[in-house]
Amino acid sequence: MTEVATSPVSASPAAPVRITIVVAVVLSAVLEVLDSTIVNVALPHIKSAFGATTDQTTWILTSYIVSAVVVMPLTGFMARRIGRRRLILTAITGFAVFSALCGLSWSLGTMVAFRMGQGMFGAFLIPLSQSILFDAFPKEKRGQAMAMFGLGVVVAPVLGPTIGAILTDTYSWRMVFFVNLPIAALALLMLGGELPKDEPENVRIDWAGLFLMAIGIGALQFLLDQGESKDWLSSRVIQVAAIAAALGGLAFVIRGLGRSETIVDLRLFADRNFAAGNAIIAGFSVAMFGGIAILPLFVQGLLGYPVIEAGYLFIPRGLAAGFSMVITGAVLVNRFDPRMLAALGLILTAWSNFATGALNLDASFWQLAWPGVIGGFGMGLVFVPMSTLAFDKIDSARQNEASGLYGVTRQLGSSIGIAIVGAMIVRGLAMDTALLTQHVTPYSAAAQAYLAPLGLTPQSTEGAAILSGEIARQAALMSYTRVFDMLGWVAAGLLPILLVMRRPTQSGAAPLAH
């Protein structure tokens, strides 16, 4: 598509810091990132309310994520087509309307449809918030602004399970959707009064490119979300999704590289900092959000923690992430090489996963919490410096588009991480159970010694049940340990990519990527 240089909310270096803009875009971003995790805790209650199966309720998450990932790359195009101010106000309004409809849902089908609408409007919020904040402040003030922005977009998804658990336990699962309404109303009031109008551009729609992108990205996201529940390539649906993702994605890339006017400008990846930044943020999302996704299963299903305590476990991590984000954005990123800060963040992320993988079945609350604190510090040290590095050479005319692509990369990385850990847990549990069962027999001296204090034998019905339960617990622990160790190595393996990145020439922080 034609490049049009617009800077509708740019500020001169002497302009005062507009705190209203910061608060408004943080609230806009929080709407999207909070909703991506807050619903997870309420799924069992929604399942009971609608009489649905576990496989059916996963569509509540899948419909939101797939629609968001398909729409997010269109941010730059839509901002040019209808104007950035009009787009973000429309996105907030649409997100609020569909949030209310989700809370009023009367069946699983309506819930899935309304979640899809939420995802379509929510997809624009993070990229537009980043772009608006980037243009609204002079360079010397961007670090402070991004620190406040990061405080919302990083802490909100980490604390989402805690907030969701409290709302669901105290009120109803419907409250996890209604809580969006006051946030959206406040964001609309602030942005409506502060954000200047901008003129839309007459940009031609690349329908073929739009179709190919929707098929490729949508099919890939569907495959990642539903693959484990459908046993991957043994399912005909997953086979079709894999073929569609491969052919659609390949055709979109080939077509995009051979044309000057496309729905998404893939030439952005010619900049090595932007390309490397996308690779690192995708890998980091695998390492960080893959671990966050299975931690509630680990502590609730295996260690027996109630849902509220499992939610509280994320509070120390969220506080650490918020503190790290503020310090990194306001102080460190302007004083140290961002590549060194990102390297430290990746090391802390790896350490966090290794430490979690070293826990046993007797782990206390704080033994579970302190690796999360380390990981929280790592989040701030990765997100802000990586944004500074990735967006260093991206001009203001392409900020919306670059932010949209960066958001898709992060989302796909997160989905890949969740899919990988889910598959590893299921397959590891089967493998480790079979391995342990081979060594625990009714005639095993260890099995007899284990049951002797209880006055039982392996041959008794009760004794056999106890042994079977313990084998299952130990096999699950081995499986979780293997997964957390793998995520640690993923984070550590990203360090060499930093070597190909240039040190940024601009001062201040670039747009922060959630």
Secondary structure, 3 states (H helix, E strand, C coil): CCCCCCCCCCCCCCCCCCHHHHHHHHHHHHHHHHHHHHHHHHHHHHHHHHCCCHHHHHHHHHHHHHHHHHHHHHHHHHHHHHCHHHHHHHHHHHHHHHHHHHHCCCCHHHHHHHHHHHHHHHCCHHHHHHHHHHHHCCHHHHHHHHHHHHHHHHHHHHHHHHHHHHHHHHCCCCHHHHCHHHHHHHHHHHHHHHCCCCCCCCCCCCHHHHHHHHHHHHHHHHHHHHCCCCCHHHCHHHHHHHHHHHHHHHHHHHHHHCCCCCCCCHHHHHCHHHHHHHHHHHHHHHHHHHHHHHHHHHHHHHCCCCHHHHHHCHHHHHHHHHHHHHHHHHCHHHCCCHHHHHHHHHHHHHHHHHHHHCCCCCCCHHHHHHHHHHHHHHHHHHHHHHHHHHCCCCCHHHHHHHHHHHHHHHHHHHHHHHHHHHHHHHHHHHHHHHHHHHHCCCCCHHHHHHHHHHCCCCCCHHHHHHHHHHHHHHHHHHHHHHHHHHHHHHHHHCHHHHHHCCCCCCCCCCCCCC
